[in-house]
Amino acid sequence: MISIGTAILTGLFIIFIHWLADFHMQNEDMSMKKSKSNFWLTMHVLTYTAVTLLFWNLVLFRPLNNYSFIDYFMFFNFIFSTH
């Protein structure tokens, strides 16, 4: 079982990574054209996914954390389903 403090910090980290990957890592072409072009939508999703997975691997997937695979799966699905 994880503590409330750890859960809150993890939630804040997930929000930060979403903000970074979704708003700061996409260029103007992606932001303007992703709703009209499958190419730009694909580029956006690949960029978002790469940044998210990089930071998740650096912080969340450390062996010292007490998260189970189900916890990671829930985090992953929450972020991508709300994206």
N, C-alpha and C positions, 0 to 999 in steps of 0.2 A: 504494500500500500504506500502511496506517495503522500507527502505532507501537503497541506494547503498552500504553504509558502512556495514549495517547489512547483505545484500546479499553477499558481499565479504567475511565477517567473516564466514558466514554460509558455503559458498563454500570451504573456507580453512579448516573449521572444518570437512566437509564431506571428503575432500581429506585426512586429517590426520587420520580419523577413518578408511577409506579404507586401508591406508598404515598399520596402526596398526593391523587391523583385518586380512588382507590378507597376510601380510608378517611376522609379529612378533608373531602371535598367532597360526600359524600352525607349526607342528613339521616337522622333515626331512622326515618321512614316508609319511605324507600328501603331501608335496611338490613334492616328487619324484614319488609317486604312484597314485596320483589323476587322472592322464590322462589314467591310465591303469586299475583301479579298481573302481567299483561303490561304494564299501565300503569306500574307502579313499576319493572319491569325495563327498560322503554323509557326512562324518566326517568333511571335509573341509567346505562344505556349512553350516552345523550346527554350527560350530565354528565361521565362518564369520558372520552368521546371528545373533547369540547370542551376540557377541561383538558389532556389529553395533546397534542392537536394544537397548542394555543396554546404550550405550553412547547417542543414539538419545533420549531415554526417559529421561536421566539426563539433557540434554542440550536443544535439539530442541523442545521437547514437553511441555515445561513450559508454563503455562497459560499467562505469561506476554508477550510472543512473539506474534506478529501480523500476524502469518502465518495461512493460511486457510488449511483445509483438502486437498485441491487441491495442495497447495504448498508442503505439506508433501508427497503426492502421487507422485508428479513429482520428488522430491528428491529421494525417495525410488526407483522409476523406473529407474532413471538415473544411480544410483549407481549399481543396480543389472543388468541392461542391459549392462552396460560397463564392468561388472565383467566377 
